[in-house]
Amino acid sequence: MTKGKFEAQISEAIVKFEREFMGRGPLEARTYIIEDMVVVRLQGVLTVAEHQLATARPEAGGRELIKKMREMLIENGRPVIEAAIEGILGRKVRSMHTDISTVTGERIIVFIF
């Protein structure tokens, strides 16, 4: 299989995870395989309610709440997402790192093999 096909399969798996586990899929997903890393960029992941929290008064702490909630959800789903990636690439995930921007609505996920 080509690198592009692997990247497409990973994007599909991550979108499926976001829809089934997080309750809403991203508007766009792009995956890049770079040496021993897989970088996934998701755009448009925030819900309408999360947009409202993110644009609320800074002292209200909405952005921190969104980040903390999303961090907890992704950690709970970590075994599912890692198993999907390992199934596609046939390699063991050593570590996974993620962050979400409450300004742009983007999430980055990095897998290290």
TORGU-431241 format. One record per atom (N, C-alpha, C, CB): residue in one letter; x, y, z. Coordinates in pm, 1 decimal. Each point is the difference from the previous one (the first is absolute). Glycine has a CB too. Layout:
TORGU-431241
atom aa a	east X	north Y	up Z
...
This chain:
TORGU-431241
atom aa m	east 84.6	north -118.3	up 0.0
atom aa m	east -84.6	north 118.3	up 0.0
atom aa m	east 89.3	north 124.9	up 0.0
atom aa m	east -185.6	north -125.2	up 123.1
atom aa t	east 138.6	north 230.1	up -187.0
atom aa t	east 79.2	north 123.4	up -8.3
atom aa t	east -14.2	north 83.1	up 127.5
atom aa t	east -28.8	north 0.3	up -249.8
atom aa k	east 121.4	north 91.4	up 266.6
atom aa k	east -3.7	north 91.0	up 114.9
atom aa k	east -131.1	north 77.9	up 1.9
atom aa k	east 251.0	north 19.5	up -5.6
atom aa g	east -294.5	north 29.0	up -110.2
atom aa g	east -125.4	north 74.8	up -9.0
atom aa g	east -120.9	north -80.7	up 43.5
atom aa g	east 100.4	north 128.7	up -183.8
atom aa k	east -100.6	north -258.1	up 151.0
atom aa k	east -112.8	north -85.6	up 40.6
atom aa k	east 0.9	north -22.8	up 151.0
atom aa k	east 4.6	north -113.0	up -224.9
atom aa f	east 115.8	north 93.8	up 281.7
atom aa f	east 8.8	north -12.4	up 145.4
atom aa f	east -52.0	north 127.9	up 67.0
atom aa f	east 198.4	north -156.6	up -23.4
atom aa e	east -155.2	north 271.9	up -27.8
atom aa e	east -44.1	north 128.3	up 56.8
atom aa e	east -151.6	north 15.1	up -9.8
atom aa e	east 220.8	north 102.2	up -62.0
atom aa a	east -278.8	north -141.7	up -50.7
atom aa a	east -145.7	north 9.2	up -17.3
atom aa a	east -72.3	north -92.2	up 97.9
atom aa a	east 32.8	north 56.7	up -242.9
atom aa q	east 16.9	north -177.8	up 261.7
atom aa q	east -62.8	north -93.3	up 93.9
atom aa q	east 7.0	north 52.2	up 143.2
atom aa q	east 60.0	north -189.7	up -152.0
atom aa i	east 52.8	north 248.4	up 187.2
atom aa i	east 14.1	north 55.9	up 135.0
atom aa i	east -97.3	north 115.3	up 18.2
atom aa i	east 242.7	north -67.8	up 7.4
atom aa s	east -253.4	north 156.6	up -105.2
atom aa s	east -95.7	north 111.0	up 8.6
atom aa s	east -141.9	north -52.6	up 19.8
atom aa s	east 148.8	north 140.0	up -146.7
atom aa e	east -186.2	north -241.4	up 69.2
atom aa e	east -134.1	north -59.2	up 12.4
atom aa e	east -22.2	north -58.4	up 139.1
atom aa e	east 1.9	north -50.6	up -245.1
atom aa a	east 100.0	north -17.5	up 298.9
atom aa a	east -12.1	north -60.3	up 133.7
atom aa a	east -15.9	north 106.6	up 107.6
atom aa a	east 138.3	north -193.6	up -76.8
atom aa i	east -63.9	north 303.3	up 64.5
atom aa i	east -7.7	north 107.3	up 99.7
atom aa i	east -136.1	north 69.6	up -8.9
atom aa i	east 251.4	north 33.1	up -11.8
atom aa v	east -300.7	north -8.6	up -109.3
atom aa v	east -132.4	north 62.3	up -16.1
atom aa v	east -107.6	north -90.9	up 59.9
atom aa v	east 77.3	north 119.2	up -210.6
atom aa k	east -66.2	north -249.0	up 184.7
atom aa k	east -96.3	north -96.0	up 57.0
atom aa k	east 4.2	north 4.0	up 152.8
atom aa k	east 25.6	north -147.9	up -203.2
atom aa f	east 95.7	north 148.9	up 259.5
atom aa f	east 14.7	north 9.0	up 145.0
atom aa f	east -65.4	north 127.1	up 52.9
atom aa f	east 213.7	north -131.0	up -13.5
atom aa e	east -184.5	north 244.7	up -50.5
atom aa e	east -56.3	north 127.7	up 45.4
atom aa e	east -152.9	north -4.2	up -2.7
atom aa e	east 204.5	north 120.3	up -85.2
atom aa r	east -261.6	north -177.5	up -19.1
atom aa r	east -146.4	north -6.9	up -10.8
atom aa r	east -60.0	north -92.2	up 104.7
atom aa r	east 19.3	north 45.0	up -243.6
atom aa e	east 37.8	north -165.1	up 255.5
atom aa e	east -58.0	north -100.6	up 88.4
atom aa e	east 31.7	north 23.8	up 146.6
atom aa e	east 16.5	north -159.7	up -186.2
atom aa f	east 105.2	north 201.8	up 215.9
atom aa f	east 42.1	north 12.5	up 139.0
atom aa f	east -21.3	north 140.7	up 54.9
atom aa f	east 166.8	north -178.8	up -41.8
atom aa m	east -140.8	north 279.6	up -41.1
atom aa m	east -10.3	north 138.6	up 45.7
atom aa m	east -137.7	north 60.7	up -31.5
atom aa m	east 248.0	north 23.7	up -33.0
atom aa g	east -323.8	north -87.0	up -57.7
atom aa g	east -135.3	north 47.1	up -28.1
atom aa g	east -12.0	north 92.4	up -119.2
atom aa g	east -40.7	north -23.6	up 237.3
atom aa r	east 153.5	north 62.8	up -296.4
atom aa r	east -3.1	north 89.1	up -115.5
atom aa r	east 133.2	north -10.9	up -72.1
atom aa r	east -162.0	north 158.4	up 114.5
atom aa g	east 154.6	north -171.7	up -245.2
atom aa g	east 121.8	north -9.7	up -78.6
atom aa g	east 50.6	north 135.8	up -43.4
atom aa g	east -73.4	north -222.6	up -77.0
atom aa p	east 199.3	north 228.2	up 36.0
atom aa p	east 57.8	north 125.2	up -48.8
atom aa p	east -52.0	north 33.0	up -139.5
atom aa p	east 205.5	north -41.5	up 138.1
atom aa l	east -189.3	north 166.9	up -177.4
atom aa l	east -36.9	north 40.0	up -135.3
atom aa l	east 103.6	north -47.8	up -101.2
atom aa l	east -119.1	north 199.8	up 93.0
atom aa e	east 243.6	north -210.5	up -48.8
atom aa e	east 107.6	north -44.4	up -88.5
atom aa e	east 105.5	north -72.2	up 81.5
atom aa e	east -43.0	north 191.7	up -157.8
atom aa a	east 104.5	north -292.9	up 97.8
atom aa a	east 107.8	north -75.2	up 65.1
atom aa a	east 110.9	north -24.7	up -101.2
atom aa a	east -163.4	north -110.2	up 159.8
atom aa r	east 286.1	north 136.1	up -119.3
atom aa r	east 117.9	north -24.5	up -83.2
atom aa r	east 101.5	north -75.6	up 84.6
atom aa r	east -40.7	north 209.9	up -140.1
atom aa t	east 103.2	north -308.7	up 79.5
atom aa t	east 99.5	north -81.3	up 69.4
atom aa t	east 131.9	north 4.9	up -76.4
atom aa t	east -180.9	north -151.2	up 91.8
atom aa y	east 290.0	north 158.0	up -15.6
atom aa y	east 134.3	north 4.6	up -57.5
atom aa y	east 85.9	north -103.6	up 70.7
atom aa y	east -23.3	north 246.4	up -58.4
atom aa i	east 81.6	north -337.1	up -18.6
atom aa i	east 94.6	north -96.2	up 55.9
atom aa i	east 139.8	north 56.7	up -25.1
atom aa i	east -157.2	north -201.4	up -39.4
atom aa i	east 230.7	north 223.2	up 149.8
atom aa i	east 133.1	north 59.1	up -7.0
atom aa i	east 94.5	north -87.5	up 83.0
atom aa i	east -95.1	north 236.6	up -31.5
atom aa e	east 176.6	north -313.3	up -36.7
atom aa e	east 95.1	north -90.9	up 64.0
atom aa e	east -71.4	north -88.9	up 101.9
atom aa e	east 184.7	north 168.4	up -33.6
atom aa d	east -157.8	north -152.0	up 164.4
atom aa d	east -62.2	north -85.5	up 101.3
atom aa d	east -118.1	north 69.3	up 69.4
atom aa d	east 222.0	north -110.8	up 34.4
atom aa m	east -280.7	north 209.8	up -103.0
atom aa m	east -113.2	north 74.8	up 57.0
atom aa m	east -116.9	north 1.9	up -97.4
atom aa m	east 158.8	north 142.7	up 132.7
atom aa v	east -277.6	north -135.0	up -74.7
atom aa v	east -121.1	north 28.4	up -76.4
atom aa v	east -60.5	north 125.7	up 61.2
atom aa v	east -41.6	north -247.7	up -59.0
atom aa v	east 20.8	north 348.9	up -23.6
atom aa v	east -59.6	north 125.4	up 44.7
atom aa v	east -137.7	north 10.7	up -64.4
atom aa v	east 228.1	north 112.9	up 27.8
atom aa v	east -330.6	north -94.4	up 55.4
atom aa v	east -136.8	north 14.8	up -48.8
atom aa v	east -48.5	north 139.5	up 36.6
atom aa v	east -45.8	north -249.4	up 22.9
atom aa r	east -2.7	north 321.6	up -123.0
atom aa r	east -52.2	north 135.6	up 20.8
atom aa r	east -149.6	north -2.1	up -28.7
atom aa r	east 223.3	north 107.1	up -62.9
atom aa l	east -301.4	north -76.3	up 164.9
atom aa l	east -146.0	north 3.8	up -11.6
atom aa l	east -46.1	north 144.3	up 6.9
atom aa l	east -21.8	north -229.2	up 104.4
atom aa q	east -64.1	north 269.1	up -196.0
atom aa q	east -53.1	north 135.7	up -0.3
atom aa q	east -149.7	north -5.2	up 24.0
atom aa q	east 181.5	north 77.4	up -157.1
atom aa g	east -230.7	north 22.0	up 229.2
atom aa g	east -142.9	north 9.1	up 26.6
atom aa g	east -50.6	north -103.4	up 98.4
atom aa g	east -24.5	north 90.4	up -225.4
atom aa v	east 94.1	north -106.9	up 336.0
atom aa v	east -39.7	north -102.3	up 96.9
atom aa v	east -87.7	north 52.4	up 113.9
atom aa v	east 210.0	north -115.6	up -56.0
atom aa l	east -215.6	north 246.1	up 75.4
atom aa l	east -77.8	north 54.2	up 110.9
atom aa l	east -150.0	north -2.0	up -30.6
atom aa l	east 195.2	north 144.7	up 61.8
atom aa t	east -273.8	north -176.6	up 39.9
atom aa t	east -144.8	north 6.8	up -13.7
atom aa t	east -45.1	north 145.8	up 13.5
atom aa t	east -25.0	north -235.8	up 92.8
atom aa v	east -100.8	north 262.2	up -122.4
atom aa v	east -55.0	north 134.7	up 15.2
atom aa v	east 10.8	north 43.8	up 146.2
atom aa v	east -158.6	north -38.8	up -194.1
atom aa a	east 128.2	north -51.9	up 285.8
atom aa a	east 7.4	north 32.4	up 143.3
atom aa a	east 143.9	north 32.9	up 40.5
atom aa a	east -197.7	north -150.7	up 44.6
atom aa e	east 293.7	north 76.4	up -97.4
atom aa e	east 139.9	north 27.1	up 32.1
atom aa e	east 43.8	north 134.8	up -57.0
atom aa e	east 46.1	north -247.0	up 3.2
atom aa h	east -94.2	north 282.0	up -122.1
atom aa h	east 28.8	north 133.3	up -55.2
atom aa h	east -52.4	north 108.5	up 93.8
atom aa h	east -10.7	north -92.6	up -234.7
atom aa q	east -107.9	north 72.3	up 289.2
atom aa q	east -57.0	north 96.7	up 93.5
atom aa q	east 87.4	north 14.5	up 124.2
atom aa q	east -229.1	north -56.4	up -84.1
atom aa l	east 274.2	north -56.9	up 138.6
atom aa l	east 88.4	north 4.2	up 117.4
atom aa l	east 132.6	north 67.5	up -31.9
atom aa l	east -107.1	north -208.7	up 84.2
atom aa a	east 160.7	north 179.2	up -202.7
atom aa a	east 130.8	north 53.8	up -37.9
atom aa a	east -3.2	north 150.9	up -19.5
atom aa a	east 52.0	north -217.5	up -107.7
atom aa t	east -165.8	north 271.2	up 65.6
atom aa t	east -9.4	north 143.8	up -25.0
atom aa t	east -56.7	north 76.8	up 118.8
atom aa t	east -28.8	north -51.4	up -240.6
atom aa a	east -2.6	north -19.8	up 346.5
atom aa a	east -49.4	north 66.4	up 121.6
atom aa a	east 111.6	north 82.0	up 63.7
atom aa a	east -166.5	north -186.0	up 37.8
atom aa r	east 132.8	north 260.5	up 62.0
atom aa r	east 99.9	north 80.9	up 71.4
atom aa r	east 119.0	north -87.0	up 42.5
atom aa r	east -182.9	north 155.2	up 81.9
atom aa p	east 304.4	north -107.5	up -102.4
atom aa p	east 119.2	north -79.3	up 36.1
atom aa p	east 0.4	north -43.7	up 146.2
atom aa p	east 125.5	north 123.8	up -174.7
atom aa e	east -174.7	north -37.0	up 261.8
atom aa e	east 0.8	north -34.5	up 143.3
atom aa e	east -97.0	north -113.7	up 33.0
atom aa e	east 61.7	north 236.8	up 50.6
atom aa a	east -152.1	north -268.8	up -143.1
atom aa a	east -95.3	north -109.1	up 23.4
atom aa a	east 66.7	north -136.8	up -11.3
atom aa a	east -182.8	north 145.9	up -87.8
atom aa g	east 298.1	north -153.4	up 22.7
atom aa g	east 75.3	north -125.6	up -7.0
atom aa g	east -52.5	north -100.6	up -100.1
atom aa g	east 54.5	north 37.6	up 232.9
atom aa g	east -130.9	north 7.4	up -331.1
atom aa g	east -58.1	north -91.3	up -97.5
atom aa g	east 102.4	north -75.1	up -82.6
atom aa g	east -192.0	north 149.9	up -8.1
atom aa r	east 296.2	north -80.6	up -34.2
atom aa r	east 102.2	north -65.1	up -82.8
atom aa r	east 70.9	north -110.6	up 76.2
atom aa r	east 31.1	north 212.9	up -125.4
atom aa e	east 2.3	north -186.4	up 251.4
atom aa e	east 66.6	north -101.4	up 81.7
atom aa e	east -92.1	north -119.3	up 22.7
atom aa e	east 136.4	north 178.9	up 112.2
atom aa l	east -265.3	north -153.3	up -92.8
atom aa l	east -97.6	north -106.9	up 20.4
atom aa l	east -8.1	north -89.9	up -123.8
atom aa l	east -130.6	north 149.1	up 156.2
atom aa i	east 125.5	north -88.4	up -274.7
atom aa i	east -5.0	north -76.8	up -124.8
atom aa i	east 124.3	north -86.6	up -13.8
atom aa i	east -137.4	north 180.6	up -107.8
atom aa k	east 254.9	north -121.2	up 129.0
atom aa k	east 124.6	north -74.3	up -13.1
atom aa k	east 5.5	north -118.1	up 97.7
atom aa k	east 113.6	north 211.0	up -74.5
atom aa k	east -153.8	north -187.2	up 198.5
atom aa k	east 3.4	north -105.5	up 101.3
atom aa k	east -97.7	north -112.6	up -34.7
atom aa k	east 64.6	north 170.7	up 173.3
atom aa m	east -186.1	north -134.7	up -214.9
atom aa m	east -100.2	north -100.4	up -34.9
atom aa m	east 47.6	north -84.1	up -118.6
atom aa m	east -182.6	north 151.4	up 85.9
atom aa r	east 233.0	north -86.1	up -190.9
atom aa r	east 47.0	north -70.9	up -118.9
atom aa r	east 120.7	north -88.5	up 33.7
atom aa r	east -84.0	north 188.8	up -145.0
atom aa e	east 170.1	north -141.4	up 232.9
atom aa e	east 115.2	north -79.6	up 42.7
atom aa e	east -45.0	north -127.3	up 70.6
atom aa e	east 135.9	north 209.6	up 21.9
atom aa m	east -233.0	north -196.7	up 67.9
atom aa m	east -51.2	north -116.4	up 71.9
atom aa m	east -68.1	north -98.8	up -94.6
atom aa m	east -29.7	north 142.9	up 203.1
atom aa l	east -48.2	north -92.0	up -298.3
atom aa l	east -68.5	north -87.6	up -95.0
atom aa l	east 98.4	north -77.2	up -87.4
atom aa l	east -192.5	north 158.6	up -0.3
atom aa i	east 293.9	north -90.4	up -50.0
atom aa i	east 96.3	north -67.3	up -87.3
atom aa i	east 81.4	north -102.5	up 78.5
atom aa i	east 12.2	north 205.2	up -144.9
atom aa e	east 18.3	north -176.2	up 270.0
atom aa e	east 72.6	north -97.2	up 83.0
atom aa e	east -85.0	north -124.1	up 24.5
atom aa e	east 126.0	north 187.3	up 109.9
atom aa n	east -257.0	north -169.4	up -88.5
atom aa n	east -88.6	north -115.4	up 18.5
atom aa n	east -10.2	north -83.9	up -126.4
atom aa n	east -128.7	north 130.1	up 168.9
atom aa g	east 136.5	north -66.4	up -284.6
atom aa g	east -8.8	north -71.2	up -126.3
atom aa g	east 133.7	north -42.0	up -58.0
atom aa g	east -204.2	north 125.6	up -40.0
atom aa r	east 309.3	north -97.5	up 111.0
atom aa r	east 135.2	north -28.1	up -48.9
atom aa r	east 19.4	north -144.3	up -46.2
atom aa r	east 80.5	north 175.5	up 153.9
atom aa p	east -124.3	north -277.2	up -77.7
atom aa p	east 18.6	north -138.4	up -46.6
atom aa p	east -69.1	north -26.8	up -134.2
atom aa p	east 16.0	north -70.7	up 238.8
atom aa v	east -131.1	north 131.2	up -259.5
atom aa v	east -75.4	north -19.8	up -124.3
atom aa v	east 74.8	north 62.2	up -117.4
atom aa v	east -216.6	north -1.4	up 128.9
atom aa i	east 258.9	north 124.1	up -112.1
atom aa i	east 66.3	north 72.0	up -108.3
atom aa i	east 136.7	north -61.0	up -31.9
atom aa i	east -121.1	north 208.8	up 68.6
atom aa e	east 195.6	north -248.2	up 32.6
atom aa e	east 130.5	north -61.8	up -23.6
atom aa e	east -15.8	north -134.8	up -70.0
atom aa e	east 91.8	north 117.3	up 202.5
atom aa a	east -192.7	north -196.7	up -162.8
atom aa a	east -23.2	north -129.3	up -64.3
atom aa a	east -34.0	north 18.0	up -148.1
atom aa a	east -79.1	north -93.9	up 219.7
atom aa a	east 3.0	north 197.4	up -251.8
atom aa a	east -35.5	north 26.3	up -139.2
atom aa a	east 124.7	north 33.0	up -82.0
atom aa a	east -226.6	north 82.3	up 73.1
atom aa i	east 313.2	north 2.7	up -20.2
atom aa i	east 122.0	north 40.0	up -71.0
atom aa i	east 95.2	north -119.3	up -13.4
atom aa i	east -24.9	north 236.5	up 87.3
atom aa e	east 38.9	north -313.2	up 19.4
atom aa e	east 86.8	north -117.8	up -3.4
atom aa e	east -51.1	north -102.2	up -101.7
atom aa e	east 60.2	north 38.2	up 241.5
atom aa g	east -193.1	north -52.0	up -251.4
atom aa g	east -58.2	north -92.0	up -96.7
atom aa g	east 27.5	north 40.4	up -143.9
atom aa g	east -175.4	north -50.2	up 165.8
atom aa i	east 179.1	north 178.5	up -191.4
atom aa i	east 26.3	north 49.7	up -135.3
atom aa i	east 147.2	north -13.5	up -35.6
atom aa i	east -190.9	north 159.7	up 22.8
atom aa l	east 278.3	north -118.9	up 67.3
atom aa l	east 143.4	north 3.2	up -30.5
atom aa l	east 75.5	north -127.6	up 38.3
atom aa l	east -12.9	north 243.8	up 31.7
atom aa g	east -47.7	north -326.1	up 55.5
atom aa g	east 68.2	north -121.0	up 43.6
atom aa g	east 119.3	north 26.5	up 89.0
atom aa g	east -75.5	north -104.4	up -206.9
atom aa r	east 74.5	north 219.4	up 272.5
atom aa r	east 107.8	north 38.3	up 91.4
atom aa r	east -58.8	north 45.3	up 131.5
atom aa r	east 146.7	north 66.0	up -192.3
atom aa k	east -73.0	north -85.6	up 300.5
atom aa k	east -42.9	north 37.7	up 134.5
atom aa k	east 20.8	north 150.1	up 22.4
atom aa k	east 56.4	north -231.7	up 83.9
atom aa v	east -159.7	north 298.6	up -34.6
atom aa v	east 10.1	north 141.6	up 35.6
atom aa v	east 77.5	north 9.3	up 131.1
atom aa v	east -220.0	north 57.7	up -118.4
atom aa r	east 328.4	north 19.8	up 118.6
atom aa r	east 78.0	north 21.6	up 122.9
atom aa r	east -60.3	north 109.7	up 85.0
atom aa r	east 204.9	north -74.8	up -118.6
atom aa s	east -247.9	north 182.6	up 53.4
atom aa s	east -61.9	north 109.1	up 74.8
atom aa s	east -93.3	north 78.1	up -90.8
atom aa s	east 200.3	north 15.0	up 151.3
atom aa m	east -293.1	north 55.9	up -88.0
atom aa m	east -96.5	north 82.4	up -70.7
atom aa m	east -7.3	north 134.6	up 70.2
atom aa m	east -132.7	north -203.0	up -76.2
atom aa h	east 133.1	north 309.7	up -2.2
atom aa h	east -5.5	north 135.7	up 53.6
atom aa h	east -110.3	north 74.7	up -74.3
atom aa h	east 248.9	north -1.2	up 60.1
atom aa t	east -320.8	north 85.5	up 10.9
atom aa t	east -108.1	north 73.6	up -65.4
atom aa t	east -21.5	north 135.4	up 66.5
atom aa t	east -108.5	north -216.8	up -63.6
atom aa d	east 56.8	north 309.4	up -15.3
atom aa d	east -40.7	north 130.2	up 52.1
atom aa d	east -110.6	north 53.1	up -90.2
atom aa d	east 231.9	north 47.2	up 97.2
atom aa i	east -311.6	north 41.3	up -41.1
atom aa i	east -109.3	north 60.7	up -74.1
atom aa i	east 8.2	north 151.2	up 16.0
atom aa i	east -145.7	north -205.0	up 32.5
atom aa s	east 117.1	north 276.2	up -139.8
atom aa s	east -4.8	north 145.6	up 5.1
atom aa s	east -144.7	north 42.8	up 15.4
atom aa s	east 208.5	north 20.5	up -142.3
atom aa t	east -236.6	north 53.5	up 248.2
atom aa t	east -135.5	north 51.4	up 20.3
atom aa t	east -22.9	north 126.7	up -81.0
atom aa t	east -2.6	north -99.4	up 229.5
atom aa v	east 108.1	north 148.6	up -294.1
atom aa v	east -12.2	north 118.5	up -85.7
atom aa v	east -34.1	north -41.9	up -143.2
atom aa v	east 165.5	north 124.8	up 145.4
atom aa t	east -89.8	north -220.5	up -199.9
atom aa t	east -20.4	north -41.6	up -139.0
atom aa t	east -89.7	north -122.1	up -14.9
atom aa t	east 222.0	north 93.6	up -48.8
atom aa g	east -244.7	north -166.7	up 157.4
atom aa g	east -80.6	north -120.9	up -7.9
atom aa g	east 73.9	north -117.0	up -62.8
atom aa g	east -198.7	north 144.5	up -14.8
atom aa e	east 330.7	north -142.0	up 20.5
atom aa e	east 81.4	north -107.5	up -54.2
atom aa e	east 52.3	north -89.0	up 112.0
atom aa e	east 63.8	north 145.7	up -193.9
atom aa r	east -47.8	north -273.8	up 160.6
atom aa r	east 64.6	north -94.8	up 91.1
atom aa r	east 115.6	north -63.1	up -75.8
atom aa r	east -216.8	north -46.5	up 128.6
atom aa i	east 329.0	north 29.7	up -60.0
atom aa i	east 115.4	north -70.4	up -54.3
atom aa i	east 20.6	north -124.8	up 85.2
atom aa i	east 108.2	north 216.1	up -86.5
atom aa i	east -87.5	north -328.6	up 19.0
atom aa i	east 33.3	north -124.1	up 69.2
atom aa i	east 128.9	north -51.9	up -62.5
atom aa i	east -245.7	north -54.7	up 52.6
atom aa v	east 342.0	north 22.1	up 32.1
atom aa v	east 128.0	north -52.3	up -47.2
atom aa v	east 20.7	north -138.0	up 62.4
atom aa v	east 97.8	north 235.2	up -26.3
atom aa f	east -70.1	north -332.8	up -59.0
atom aa f	east 32.4	north -135.6	up 44.6
atom aa f	east 147.4	north -24.4	up -27.2
atom aa f	east -236.7	north -82.9	up -44.5
atom aa i	east 306.5	north 27.3	up 142.3
atom aa i	east 140.6	north -35.1	up -13.1
atom aa i	east 11.6	north -151.3	up -0.5
atom aa i	east 73.5	north 213.6	up 115.0
atom aa f	east 3.7	north -266.4	up -209.0
atom aa f	east 17.8	north -145.1	up -10.7
atom aa f	east 140.5	north -41.8	up 34.8
atom aa f	east -174.5	north -5.7	up -174.1
